[in-house]
Amino acid sequence: MLYPSIDKIMTKVDSKYSLVVAASRRARQLREGSESELQRPRAHKQVGVALEEIYGDYIKVEARDENEVVEEQKGKRNL
């Protein structure tokens, strides 16, 4: 069984989309060498650890304004 369950995690975020984005970004950070503050994560993979961090309030998921996202995407194209 998945730990933590999706029902429990959804109390920490406003939408499933936000959860997926936050977990994937954090999993990428973990894959690139960032350390987790979890003492004993149940998961062996980075996505599972990221979900545990979100559920345990080690990671806060903040809602962003749509205009911020659009401006960020424009900036990435100009690189």
Steps between C-alpha positions, in 0.01 A plus 500: 500500500620847418621707793384763553165448333383746238204597718729605783738691274213692337442677833841666450449633146225672304498267198646179364681704236678703771595177674648348185700813417632540855591133539676485163703814571603372842581154361727663242679690778548178694629322190753779446640459852284705735463343845166411654417600856306177553672278754362168370310532174286198410549556128811396314440720198522880481134556408386302804736694727371827353141396572593407856665841545190679374276294729730556799504880442872501424405652164233768469308521173402859425245604241645724230323758293454400135683817388810396697508168318461665159781747575726218618437305180577807288828544685601140431447543127734796492798299627 
